[in-house]
Amino acid sequence: MTKPIVISVAGEPQGVVVPNGTDFRFMAVKLGVFPLDGKIFESIDAARAAAEAVVEGAAELAQSFKPDDGTDEGLVA
């Protein structure tokens, strides 16, 4: 049996890939990469690149929000 291979982004484990025939199945361990959970990748590098894209995309999205100015403007009630 082949052991799972850890996929890390910026030194932080995000998930593992397990062999799936000639491909690899991603198993998420962090909430941020759950969109990848169960996805099949051709290679470990492809899985790692996908995890990096998801994590970096989330960071960019978080940075796009304006800091809290103390008002509730724009909030949904």
All heavy atoms as a GROMACS GRO file, in nm:
protein
  557
    1MET      N    1   0.085  -0.120   0.000
    1MET     CA    2   0.000   0.000   0.000
    1MET      C    3   0.088   0.124   0.000
    1MET      O    4   0.186   0.132   0.073
    1MET     CB    5  -0.089  -0.001   0.124
    1MET     CG    6  -0.182   0.115   0.130
    1MET     SD    7  -0.293   0.097   0.271
    1MET     CE    8  -0.346   0.264   0.286
    2THR      N    9   0.053   0.219  -0.081
    2THR     CA   10   0.127   0.344  -0.091
    2THR      C   11   0.073   0.443   0.010
    2THR      O   12  -0.048   0.458   0.027
    2THR     CB   13   0.115   0.403  -0.233
    2THR    OG1   14   0.157   0.302  -0.325
    2THR    CG2   15   0.200   0.523  -0.249
    3LYS      N   16   0.163   0.513   0.076
    3LYS     CA   17   0.124   0.611   0.177
    3LYS      C   18   0.075   0.740   0.110
    3LYS      O   19   0.121   0.776   0.002
    3LYS     CB   20   0.242   0.644   0.266
    3LYS     CG   21   0.284   0.529   0.353
    3LYS     CD   22   0.397   0.570   0.445
    3LYS     CE   23   0.439   0.452   0.531
    3LYS     NZ   24   0.545   0.490   0.624
    4PRO      N   25  -0.017   0.813   0.175
    4PRO     CA   26  -0.060   0.944   0.124
    4PRO      C   27   0.058   1.040   0.120
    4PRO      O   28   0.150   1.032   0.200
    4PRO     CB   29  -0.164   0.991   0.226
    4PRO     CG   30  -0.203   0.869   0.301
    4PRO     CD   31  -0.087   0.776   0.297
    5ILE      N   32   0.052   1.133   0.026
    5ILE     CA   33   0.157   1.234   0.010
    5ILE      C   34   0.098   1.368   0.051
    5ILE      O   35  -0.006   1.410  -0.001
    5ILE     CB   36   0.205   1.238  -0.136
    5ILE    CG1   37   0.263   1.101  -0.173
    5ILE    CG2   38   0.307   1.348  -0.157
    5ILE    CD1   39   0.265   1.072  -0.319
    6VAL      N   40   0.163   1.434   0.145
    6VAL     CA   41   0.114   1.562   0.197
    6VAL      C   42   0.133   1.672   0.094
    6VAL      O   43   0.239   1.684   0.032
    6VAL     CB   44   0.187   1.599   0.328
    6VAL    CG1   45   0.143   1.736   0.378
    6VAL    CG2   46   0.162   1.493   0.434
    7ILE      N   47   0.030   1.754   0.077
    7ILE     CA   48   0.034   1.871  -0.010
    7ILE      C   49   0.032   1.994   0.081
    7ILE      O   50  -0.066   2.016   0.153
    7ILE     CB   51  -0.085   1.875  -0.108
    7ILE    CG1   52  -0.089   1.750  -0.196
    7ILE    CG2   53  -0.082   2.002  -0.191
    7ILE    CD1   54   0.029   1.734  -0.288
    8SER      N   55   0.139   2.071   0.077
    8SER     CA   56   0.150   2.192   0.159
    8SER      C   57   0.156   2.316   0.071
    8SER      O   58   0.204   2.310  -0.042
    8SER     CB   59   0.277   2.186   0.244
    8SER     OG   60   0.270   2.080   0.336
    9VAL      N   61   0.108   2.425   0.125
    9VAL     CA   62   0.118   2.555   0.059
    9VAL      C   63   0.179   2.648   0.162
    9VAL      O   64   0.127   2.661   0.273
    9VAL     CB   65  -0.019   2.607   0.012
    9VAL    CG1   66  -0.008   2.747  -0.045
    9VAL    CG2   67  -0.081   2.512  -0.089
   10ALA      N   68   0.290   2.711   0.126
   10ALA     CA   69   0.362   2.802   0.215
   10ALA      C   70   0.394   2.733   0.349
   10ALA      O   71   0.380   2.793   0.456
   10ALA     CB   72   0.284   2.931   0.236
   11GLY      N   73   0.430   2.606   0.343
   11GLY     CA   74   0.468   2.533   0.462
   11GLY      C   75   0.353   2.483   0.548
   11GLY      O   76   0.374   2.420   0.650
   12GLU      N   77   0.230   2.508   0.505
   12GLU     CA   78   0.112   2.468   0.582
   12GLU      C   79   0.042   2.352   0.511
   12GLU      O   80  -0.003   2.365   0.397
   12GLU     CB   81   0.016   2.586   0.592
   12GLU     CG   82  -0.107   2.562   0.674
   12GLU     CD   83  -0.079   2.561   0.823
   12GLU    OE1   84   0.020   2.622   0.867
   12GLU    OE2   85  -0.157   2.497   0.895
   13PRO      N   86   0.032   2.235   0.575
   13PRO     CA   87  -0.037   2.122   0.512
   13PRO      C   88  -0.182   2.158   0.479
   13PRO      O   89  -0.254   2.213   0.562
   13PRO     CB   90  -0.032   2.012   0.618
   13PRO     CG   91   0.078   2.052   0.710
   13PRO     CD   92   0.082   2.203   0.708
   14GLN      N   93  -0.222   2.127   0.357
   14GLN     CA   94  -0.358   2.157   0.312
   14GLN      C   95  -0.439   2.029   0.285
   14GLN      O   96  -0.561   2.031   0.293
   14GLN     CB   97  -0.354   2.241   0.183
   14GLN     CG   98  -0.285   2.373   0.199
   14GLN     CD   99  -0.355   2.466   0.294
   14GLN    OE1  100  -0.478   2.479   0.293
   14GLN    NE2  101  -0.280   2.534   0.378
   15GLY      N  102  -0.370   1.923   0.250
   15GLY     CA  103  -0.437   1.798   0.218
   15GLY      C  104  -0.335   1.692   0.185
   15GLY      O  105  -0.215   1.713   0.201
   16VAL      N  106  -0.386   1.580   0.137
   16VAL     CA  107  -0.299   1.472   0.092
   16VAL      C  108  -0.351   1.423  -0.042
   16VAL      O  109  -0.469   1.443  -0.075
   16VAL     CB  110  -0.293   1.354   0.192
   16VAL    CG1  111  -0.233   1.398   0.325
   16VAL    CG2  112  -0.429   1.291   0.213
   17VAL      N  113  -0.263   1.361  -0.118
   17VAL     CA  114  -0.306   1.290  -0.238
   17VAL      C  115  -0.276   1.142  -0.217
   17VAL      O  116  -0.177   1.106  -0.154
   17VAL     CB  117  -0.238   1.342  -0.367
   17VAL    CG1  118  -0.289   1.480  -0.403
   17VAL    CG2  119  -0.088   1.342  -0.357
   18VAL      N  120  -0.366   1.061  -0.267
   18VAL     CA  121  -0.348   0.917  -0.260
   18VAL      C  122  -0.356   0.863  -0.403
   18VAL      O  123  -0.434   0.913  -0.484
   18VAL     CB  124  -0.453   0.849  -0.170
   18VAL    CG1  125  -0.433   0.888  -0.025
   18VAL    CG2  126  -0.593   0.882  -0.214
   19PRO      N  127  -0.273   0.764  -0.434
   19PRO     CA  128  -0.277   0.706  -0.568
   19PRO      C  129  -0.416   0.653  -0.600
   19PRO      O  130  -0.484   0.596  -0.515
   19PRO     CB  131  -0.175   0.593  -0.562
   19PRO     CG  132  -0.082   0.632  -0.451
   19PRO     CD  133  -0.168   0.702  -0.350
   20ASN      N  134  -0.458   0.675  -0.724
   20ASN     CA  135  -0.589   0.634  -0.772
   20ASN      C  136  -0.566   0.577  -0.913
   20ASN      O  137  -0.588   0.646  -1.011
   20ASN     CB  138  -0.683   0.754  -0.774
   20ASN     CG  139  -0.823   0.717  -0.814
   20ASN    OD1  140  -0.884   0.634  -0.752
   20ASN    ND2  141  -0.873   0.780  -0.920
   21GLY      N  142  -0.514   0.455  -0.920
   21GLY     CA  143  -0.473   0.401  -1.050
   21GLY      C  144  -0.348   0.474  -1.095
   21GLY      O  145  -0.248   0.477  -1.023
   22THR      N  146  -0.355   0.540  -1.210
   22THR     CA  147  -0.240   0.616  -1.259
   22THR      C  148  -0.249   0.763  -1.219
   22THR      O  149  -0.159   0.841  -1.249
   22THR     CB  150  -0.230   0.607  -1.413
   22THR    OG1  151  -0.350   0.658  -1.471
   22THR    CG2  152  -0.209   0.463  -1.456
   23ASP      N  153  -0.359   0.801  -1.153
   23ASP     CA  154  -0.382   0.939  -1.110
   23ASP      C  155  -0.370   0.949  -0.959
   23ASP      O  156  -0.336   0.854  -0.891
   23ASP     CB  157  -0.522   0.985  -1.153
   23ASP     CG  158  -0.542   0.979  -1.302
   23ASP    OD1  159  -0.454   1.025  -1.378
   23ASP    OD2  160  -0.647   0.927  -1.343
   24PHE      N  161  -0.406   1.069  -0.907
   24PHE     CA  162  -0.402   1.094  -0.764
   24PHE      C  163  -0.531   1.163  -0.720
   24PHE      O  164  -0.576   1.258  -0.783
   24PHE     CB  165  -0.283   1.183  -0.728
   24PHE     CG  166  -0.152   1.118  -0.759
   24PHE    CD1  167  -0.094   1.132  -0.884
   24PHE    CD2  168  -0.088   1.040  -0.664
   24PHE    CE1  169   0.026   1.070  -0.915
   24PHE    CE2  170   0.033   0.978  -0.693
   24PHE     CZ  171   0.090   0.994  -0.819
   25ARG      N  172  -0.589   1.116  -0.611
   25ARG     CA  173  -0.711   1.176  -0.554
   25ARG      C  174  -0.670   1.266  -0.439
   25ARG      O  175  -0.596   1.227  -0.350
   25ARG     CB  176  -0.807   1.069  -0.505
   25ARG     CG  177  -0.936   1.126  -0.444
   25ARG     CD  178  -1.028   1.015  -0.398
   25ARG     NE  179  -1.069   0.930  -0.508
   25ARG     CZ  180  -1.173   0.954  -0.589
   25ARG    NH1  181  -1.247   1.062  -0.571
   25ARG    NH2  182  -1.204   0.870  -0.684
   26PHE      N  183  -0.722   1.390  -0.441
   26PHE     CA  184  -0.693   1.488  -0.337
   26PHE      C  185  -0.791   1.471  -0.222
   26PHE      O  186  -0.912   1.459  -0.243
   26PHE     CB  187  -0.705   1.630  -0.394
   26PHE     CG  188  -0.656   1.738  -0.301
   26PHE    CD1  189  -0.525   1.780  -0.307
   26PHE    CD2  190  -0.741   1.796  -0.208
   26PHE    CE1  191  -0.479   1.880  -0.222
   26PHE    CE2  192  -0.696   1.895  -0.123
   26PHE     CZ  193  -0.564   1.937  -0.130
   27MET      N  194  -0.738   1.472  -0.100
   27MET     CA  195  -0.821   1.466   0.020
   27MET      C  196  -0.786   1.588   0.106
   27MET      O  197  -0.674   1.600   0.156
   27MET     CB  198  -0.794   1.337   0.097
   27MET     CG  199  -0.831   1.214   0.015
   27MET     SD  200  -0.779   1.059   0.090
   27MET     CE  201  -0.875   1.059   0.238
   28ALA      N  202  -0.879   1.679   0.119
   28ALA     CA  203  -0.857   1.804   0.192
   28ALA      C  204  -0.850   1.781   0.342
   28ALA      O  205  -0.925   1.698   0.395
   28ALA     CB  206  -0.967   1.905   0.160
   29VAL      N  207  -0.762   1.855   0.407
   29VAL     CA  208  -0.757   1.854   0.554
   29VAL      C  209  -0.778   1.994   0.610
   29VAL      O  210  -0.792   2.009   0.731
   29VAL     CB  211  -0.626   1.793   0.608
   29VAL    CG1  212  -0.614   1.647   0.571
   29VAL    CG2  213  -0.505   1.870   0.564
   30LYS      N  214  -0.780   2.094   0.525
   30LYS     CA  215  -0.807   2.232   0.566
   30LYS      C  216  -0.931   2.282   0.494
   30LYS      O  217  -0.953   2.252   0.375
   30LYS     CB  218  -0.690   2.325   0.531
   30LYS     CG  219  -0.563   2.298   0.607
   30LYS     CD  220  -0.574   2.353   0.748
   30LYS     CE  221  -0.442   2.333   0.818
   30LYS     NZ  222  -0.419   2.426   0.921
   31LEU      N  223  -1.011   2.358   0.563
   31LEU     CA  224  -1.137   2.407   0.508
   31LEU      C  225  -1.117   2.484   0.377
   31LEU      O  226  -1.195   2.470   0.284
   31LEU     CB  227  -1.207   2.496   0.612
   31LEU     CG  228  -1.344   2.548   0.574
   31LEU    CD1  229  -1.440   2.434   0.548
   31LEU    CD2  230  -1.398   2.637   0.684
   32GLY      N  231  -1.010   2.562   0.369
   32GLY     CA  232  -0.987   2.646   0.252
   32GLY      C  233  -0.972   2.571   0.122
   32GLY      O  234  -0.996   2.627   0.014
   33VAL      N  235  -0.931   2.445   0.126
   33VAL     CA  236  -0.913   2.368   0.002
   33VAL      C  237  -1.021   2.262  -0.016
   33VAL      O  238  -1.008   2.175  -0.104
   33VAL     CB  239  -0.771   2.305  -0.005
   33VAL    CG1  240  -0.664   2.411  -0.017
   33VAL    CG2  241  -0.745   2.212   0.112
   34PHE      N  242  -1.128   2.269   0.059
   34PHE     CA  243  -1.236   2.170   0.044
   34PHE      C  244  -1.294   2.165  -0.097
   34PHE      O  245  -1.343   2.060  -0.138
   34PHE     CB  246  -1.344   2.191   0.149
   34PHE     CG  247  -1.325   2.102   0.268
   34PHE    CD1  248  -1.204   2.099   0.335
   34PHE    CD2  249  -1.426   2.020   0.314
   34PHE    CE1  250  -1.183   2.016   0.443
   34PHE    CE2  251  -1.407   1.937   0.422
   34PHE     CZ  252  -1.286   1.934   0.487
   35PRO      N  253  -1.290   2.274  -0.176
   35PRO     CA  254  -1.338   2.261  -0.315
   35PRO      C  255  -1.261   2.156  -0.395
   35PRO      O  256  -1.311   2.106  -0.495
   35PRO     CB  257  -1.318   2.401  -0.373
   35PRO     CG  258  -1.324   2.492  -0.256
   35PRO     CD  259  -1.260   2.414  -0.144
   36LEU      N  260  -1.140   2.122  -0.351
   36LEU     CA  261  -1.059   2.023  -0.421
   36LEU      C  262  -1.081   1.881  -0.370
   36LEU      O  263  -1.033   1.785  -0.431
   36LEU     CB  264  -0.910   2.057  -0.408
   36LEU     CG  265  -0.866   2.193  -0.461
   36LEU    CD1  266  -0.717   2.212  -0.436
   36LEU    CD2  267  -0.898   2.205  -0.609
   37ASP      N  268  -1.151   1.865  -0.260
   37ASP     CA  269  -1.168   1.735  -0.198
   37ASP      C  270  -1.232   1.635  -0.295
   37ASP      O  271  -1.336   1.661  -0.354
   37ASP     CB  272  -1.255   1.746  -0.073
   37ASP     CG  273  -1.248   1.622   0.013
   37ASP    OD1  274  -1.136   1.580   0.048
   37ASP    OD2  275  -1.355   1.566   0.044
   38GLY      N  276  -1.163   1.523  -0.314
   38GLY     CA  277  -1.214   1.419  -0.403
   38GLY      C  278  -1.177   1.436  -0.549
   38GLY      O  279  -1.202   1.346  -0.629
   39LYS      N  280  -1.118   1.549  -0.585
   39LYS     CA  281  -1.080   1.573  -0.725
   39LYS      C  282  -0.963   1.482  -0.762
   39LYS      O  283  -0.879   1.448  -0.680
   39LYS     CB  284  -1.040   1.718  -0.748
   39LYS     CG  285  -1.148   1.818  -0.716
   39LYS     CD  286  -1.245   1.828  -0.829
   39LYS     CE  287  -1.337   1.947  -0.802
   39LYS     NZ  288  -1.471   1.923  -0.839
   40ILE      N  289  -0.958   1.445  -0.889
   40ILE     CA  290  -0.852   1.360  -0.941
   40ILE      C  291  -0.754   1.446  -1.020
   40ILE      O  292  -0.795   1.529  -1.102
   40ILE     CB  293  -0.912   1.251  -1.034
   40ILE    CG1  294  -1.017   1.169  -0.960
   40ILE    CG2  295  -0.802   1.163  -1.092
   40ILE    CD1  296  -0.965   1.088  -0.845
   41PHE      N  297  -0.625   1.424  -0.996
   41PHE     CA  298  -0.520   1.498  -1.064
   41PHE      C  299  -0.425   1.402  -1.134
   41PHE      O  300  -0.404   1.290  -1.086
   41PHE     CB  301  -0.443   1.585  -0.965
   41PHE     CG  302  -0.528   1.695  -0.907
   41PHE    CD1  303  -0.595   1.676  -0.788
   41PHE    CD2  304  -0.542   1.816  -0.974
   41PHE    CE1  305  -0.675   1.776  -0.735
   41PHE    CE2  306  -0.622   1.916  -0.922
   41PHE     CZ  307  -0.689   1.896  -0.803
   42GLU      N  308  -0.367   1.447  -1.245
   42GLU     CA  309  -0.274   1.365  -1.322
   42GLU      C  310  -0.144   1.340  -1.247
   42GLU      O  311  -0.078   1.239  -1.270
   42GLU     CB  312  -0.240   1.432  -1.454
   42GLU     CG  313  -0.355   1.443  -1.550
   42GLU     CD  314  -0.316   1.514  -1.678
   42GLU    OE1  315  -0.200   1.563  -1.689
   42GLU    OE2  316  -0.400   1.522  -1.768
   43SER      N  317  -0.107   1.437  -1.161
   43SER     CA  318   0.022   1.428  -1.092
   43SER      C  319   0.014   1.496  -0.957
   43SER      O  320  -0.079   1.574  -0.929
   43SER     CB  321   0.132   1.493  -1.176
   43SER     OG  322   0.110   1.633  -1.184
   44ILE      N  323   0.115   1.470  -0.876
   44ILE     CA  324   0.126   1.536  -0.747
   44ILE      C  325   0.147   1.686  -0.769
   44ILE      O  326   0.088   1.768  -0.698
   44ILE     CB  327   0.241   1.475  -0.666
   44ILE    CG1  328   0.210   1.328  -0.635
   44ILE    CG2  329   0.267   1.553  -0.538
   44ILE    CD1  330   0.328   1.247  -0.588
   45ASP      N  331   0.228   1.721  -0.868
   45ASP     CA  332   0.253   1.863  -0.897
   45ASP      C  333   0.125   1.935  -0.938
   45ASP      O  334   0.104   2.050  -0.901
   45ASP     CB  335   0.360   1.878  -1.005
   45ASP     CG  336   0.499   1.843  -0.956
   45ASP    OD1  337   0.524   1.852  -0.834
   45ASP    OD2  338   0.583   1.808  -1.040
   46ALA      N  339   0.039   1.868  -1.013
   46ALA     CA  340  -0.088   1.930  -1.054
   46ALA      C  341  -0.177   1.953  -0.933
   46ALA      O  342  -0.243   2.058  -0.922
   46ALA     CB  343  -0.159   1.843  -1.156
   47ALA      N  344  -0.179   1.859  -0.840
   47ALA     CA  345  -0.258   1.876  -0.717
   47ALA      C  346  -0.203   1.990  -0.633
   47ALA      O  347  -0.278   2.071  -0.579
   47ALA     CB  348  -0.258   1.746  -0.637
   48ARG      N  349  -0.071   1.997  -0.623
   48ARG     CA  350  -0.007   2.104  -0.546
   48ARG      C  351  -0.039   2.241  -0.608
   48ARG      O  352  -0.071   2.337  -0.538
   48ARG     CB  353   0.143   2.082  -0.538
   48ARG     CG  354   0.215   2.182  -0.449
   48ARG     CD  355   0.362   2.149  -0.432
   48ARG     NE  356   0.376   2.029  -0.349
   48ARG     CZ  357   0.424   1.912  -0.393
   48ARG    NH1  358   0.466   1.899  -0.516
   48ARG    NH2  359   0.432   1.809  -0.311
   49ALA      N  360  -0.031   2.249  -0.741
   49ALA     CA  361  -0.060   2.376  -0.810
   49ALA      C  362  -0.205   2.418  -0.787
   49ALA      O  363  -0.234   2.536  -0.766
   49ALA     CB  364  -0.031   2.362  -0.959
   50ALA      N  365  -0.297   2.322  -0.789
   50ALA     CA  366  -0.438   2.354  -0.764
   50ALA      C  367  -0.458   2.404  -0.621
   50ALA      O  368  -0.530   2.503  -0.599
   50ALA     CB  369  -0.525   2.231  -0.790
   51ALA      N  370  -0.393   2.340  -0.525
   51ALA     CA  371  -0.405   2.384  -0.385
   51ALA      C  372  -0.348   2.524  -0.369
   51ALA      O  373  -0.408   2.609  -0.301
   51ALA     CB  374  -0.333   2.286  -0.293
   52GLU      N  375  -0.234   2.551  -0.432
   52GLU     CA  376  -0.175   2.685  -0.425
   52GLU      C  377  -0.269   2.788  -0.485
   52GLU      O  378  -0.288   2.897  -0.428
   52GLU     CB  379  -0.042   2.689  -0.498
   52GLU     CG  380   0.069   2.616  -0.426
   52GLU     CD  381   0.197   2.603  -0.507
   52GLU    OE1  382   0.198   2.641  -0.626
   52GLU    OE2  383   0.296   2.554  -0.450
   53ALA      N  384  -0.332   2.757  -0.598
   53ALA     CA  385  -0.423   2.851  -0.663
   53ALA      C  386  -0.544   2.881  -0.574
   53ALA      O  387  -0.586   2.997  -0.563
   53ALA     CB  388  -0.469   2.794  -0.798
   54VAL      N  389  -0.598   2.778  -0.509
   54VAL     CA  390  -0.714   2.799  -0.421
   54VAL      C  391  -0.675   2.884  -0.301
   54VAL      O  392  -0.746   2.979  -0.266
   54VAL     CB  393  -0.774   2.663  -0.378
   54VAL    CG1  394  -0.877   2.682  -0.268
   54VAL    CG2  395  -0.834   2.591  -0.496
   55VAL      N  396  -0.563   2.851  -0.238
   55VAL     CA  397  -0.520   2.926  -0.119
   55VAL      C  398  -0.486   3.070  -0.156
   55VAL      O  399  -0.528   3.163  -0.087
   55VAL     CB  400  -0.400   2.855  -0.052
   55VAL    CG1  401  -0.338   2.943   0.056
   55VAL    CG2  402  -0.444   2.721   0.006
   56GLU      N  403  -0.414   3.090  -0.264
   56GLU     CA  404  -0.378   3.226  -0.305
   56GLU      C  405  -0.500   3.305  -0.348
   56GLU      O  406  -0.510   3.424  -0.320
   56GLU     CB  407  -0.275   3.220  -0.417
   56GLU     CG  408  -0.139   3.173  -0.369
   56GLU     CD  409  -0.041   3.144  -0.482
   56GLU    OE1  410  -0.074   3.169  -0.600
   56GLU    OE2  411   0.069   3.096  -0.451
   57GLY      N  412  -0.595   3.240  -0.414
   57GLY     CA  413  -0.719   3.307  -0.454
   57GLY      C  414  -0.798   3.353  -0.333
   57GLY      O  415  -0.854   3.463  -0.332
   58ALA      N  416  -0.802   3.271  -0.229
   58ALA     CA  417  -0.873   3.310  -0.106
   58ALA      C  418  -0.804   3.427  -0.039
   58ALA      O  419  -0.870   3.518   0.013
   58ALA     CB  420  -0.881   3.191  -0.011
   59ALA      N  421  -0.670   3.428  -0.041
   59ALA     CA  422  -0.596   3.539   0.020
   59ALA      C  423  -0.622   3.668  -0.057
   59ALA      O  424  -0.641   3.774   0.004
   59ALA     CB  425  -0.447   3.508   0.023
   60GLU      N  426  -0.624   3.659  -0.189
   60GLU     CA  427  -0.652   3.778  -0.270
   60GLU      C  428  -0.793   3.829  -0.243
   60GLU      O  429  -0.816   3.950  -0.233
   60GLU     CB  430  -0.634   3.747  -0.418
   60GLU     CG  431  -0.489   3.729  -0.458
   60GLU     CD  432  -0.475   3.689  -0.604
   60GLU    OE1  433  -0.571   3.704  -0.682
   60GLU    OE2  434  -0.366   3.640  -0.639
   61LEU      N  435  -0.889   3.738  -0.232
   61LEU     CA  436  -1.027   3.778  -0.205
   61LEU      C  437  -1.036   3.848  -0.069
   61LEU      O  438  -1.099   3.952  -0.056
   61LEU     CB  439  -1.119   3.656  -0.208
   61LEU     CG  440  -1.266   3.682  -0.176
   61LEU    CD1  441  -1.327   3.776  -0.279
   61LEU    CD2  442  -1.342   3.552  -0.170
   62ALA      N  443  -0.971   3.792   0.031
   62ALA     CA  444  -0.974   3.852   0.166
   62ALA      C  445  -0.914   3.991   0.165
   62ALA      O  446  -0.964   4.082   0.233
   62ALA     CB  447  -0.901   3.762   0.265
   63GLN      N  448  -0.809   4.011   0.089
   63GLN     CA  449  -0.743   4.141   0.083
   63GLN      C  450  -0.826   4.244   0.006
   63GLN      O  451  -0.807   4.364   0.022
   63GLN     CB  452  -0.605   4.128   0.020
   63GLN     CG  453  -0.508   4.055   0.108
   63GLN     CD  454  -0.375   4.030   0.038
   63GLN    OE1  455  -0.357   4.065  -0.077
   63GLN    NE2  456  -0.283   3.969   0.110
   64SER      N  457  -0.920   4.196  -0.076
   64SER     CA  458  -1.000   4.289  -0.156
   64SER      C  459  -1.108   4.359  -0.075
   64SER      O  460  -1.164   4.459  -0.118
   64SER     CB  461  -1.064   4.216  -0.274
   64SER     OG  462  -1.167   4.129  -0.230
   65PHE      N  463  -1.140   4.307   0.044
   65PHE     CA  464  -1.242   4.369   0.128
   65PHE      C  465  -1.184   4.491   0.199
   65PHE      O  466  -1.071   4.490   0.243
   65PHE     CB  467  -1.296   4.269   0.231
   65PHE     CG  468  -1.377   4.159   0.169
   65PHE    CD1  469  -1.323   4.033   0.154
   65PHE    CD2  470  -1.505   4.183   0.124
   65PHE    CE1  471  -1.397   3.931   0.096
   65PHE    CE2  472  -1.579   4.083   0.066
   65PHE     CZ  473  -1.526   3.956   0.052
   66LYS      N  474  -1.268   4.592   0.210
   66LYS     CA  475  -1.227   4.713   0.280
   66LYS      C  476  -1.224   4.686   0.430
   66LYS      O  477  -1.304   4.608   0.481
   66LYS     CB  478  -1.325   4.827   0.252
   66LYS     CG  479  -1.326   4.870   0.109
   66LYS     CD  480  -1.426   4.982   0.087
   66LYS     CE  481  -1.429   5.022  -0.059
   66LYS     NZ  482  -1.529   5.123  -0.086
   67PRO      N  483  -1.135   4.750   0.502
   67PRO     CA  484  -1.132   4.732   0.647
   67PRO      C  485  -1.263   4.781   0.709
   67PRO      O  486  -1.329   4.870   0.655
   67PRO     CB  487  -1.016   4.818   0.694
   67PRO     CG  488  -0.952   4.876   0.574
   67PRO     CD  489  -1.033   4.839   0.454
   68ASP      N  490  -1.299   4.724   0.819
   68ASP     CA  491  -1.419   4.762   0.891
   68ASP      C  492  -1.409   4.908   0.936
   68ASP      O  493  -1.316   4.942   1.008
   68ASP     CB  494  -1.440   4.670   1.012
   68ASP     CG  495  -1.569   4.698   1.084
   68ASP    OD1  496  -1.653   4.774   1.032
   68ASP    OD2  497  -1.585   4.642   1.194
   69ASP      N  498  -1.504   4.989   0.892
   69ASP     CA  499  -1.502   5.130   0.932
   69ASP      C  500  -1.600   5.158   1.046
   69ASP      O  501  -1.626   5.273   1.079
   69ASP     CB  502  -1.531   5.219   0.812
   69ASP     CG  503  -1.671   5.199   0.753
   69ASP    OD1  504  -1.746   5.116   0.809
   69ASP    OD2  505  -1.703   5.263   0.653
   70GLY      N  506  -1.656   5.053   1.104
   70GLY     CA  507  -1.745   5.071   1.217
   70GLY      C  508  -1.890   5.091   1.178
   70GLY      O  509  -1.976   5.101   1.265
   71THR      N  510  -1.921   5.098   1.050
   71THR     CA  511  -2.060   5.113   1.007
   71THR      C  512  -2.111   4.978   0.961
   71THR      O  513  -2.037   4.885   0.940
   71THR     CB  514  -2.072   5.213   0.891
   71THR    OG1  515  -2.017   5.156   0.773
   71THR    CG2  516  -2.003   5.344   0.922
   72ASP      N  517  -2.242   4.972   0.941
   72ASP     CA  518  -2.300   4.849   0.889
   72ASP      C  519  -2.337   4.865   0.741
   72ASP      O  520  -2.412   4.784   0.687
   72ASP     CB  521  -2.418   4.802   0.973
   72ASP     CG  522  -2.533   4.904   0.973
   72ASP    OD1  523  -2.520   5.012   0.913
   72ASP    OD2  524  -2.635   4.873   1.036
   73GLU      N  525  -2.284   4.967   0.677
   73GLU     CA  526  -2.315   4.991   0.537
   73GLU      C  527  -2.270   4.871   0.452
   73GLU      O  528  -2.159   4.822   0.464
   73GLU     CB  529  -2.242   5.117   0.488
   73GLU     CG  530  -2.277   5.152   0.344
   73GLU     CD  531  -2.210   5.280   0.301
   73GLU    OE1  532  -2.185   5.367   0.386
   73GLU    OE2  533  -2.183   5.292   0.181
   74GLY      N  534  -2.360   4.823   0.369
   74GLY     CA  535  -2.328   4.713   0.281
   74GLY      C  536  -2.349   4.577   0.342
   74GLY      O  537  -2.336   4.476   0.274
   75LEU      N  538  -2.384   4.571   0.469
   75LEU     CA  539  -2.408   4.442   0.533
   75LEU      C  540  -2.550   4.398   0.509
   75LEU      O  541  -2.642   4.477   0.503
   75LEU     CB  542  -2.382   4.450   0.684
   75LEU     CG  543  -2.241   4.482   0.726
   75LEU    CD1  544  -2.233   4.493   0.877
   75LEU    CD2  545  -2.143   4.377   0.675
   76VAL      N  546  -2.569   4.270   0.494
   76VAL     CA  547  -2.702   4.214   0.476
   76VAL      C  548  -2.758   4.179   0.612
   76VAL      O  549  -2.691   4.117   0.692
   76VAL     CB  550  -2.695   4.088   0.386
   76VAL    CG1  551  -2.833   4.026   0.372
   76VAL    CG2  552  -2.636   4.122   0.251
   77ALA      N  553  -2.882   4.221   0.635
   77ALA     CA  554  -2.945   4.192   0.764
   77ALA      C  555  -3.025   4.067   0.760
   77ALA      O  556  -3.069   4.020   0.663
   77ALA     CB  557  -3.034   4.309   0.807
   0.00000   0.00000   0.00000
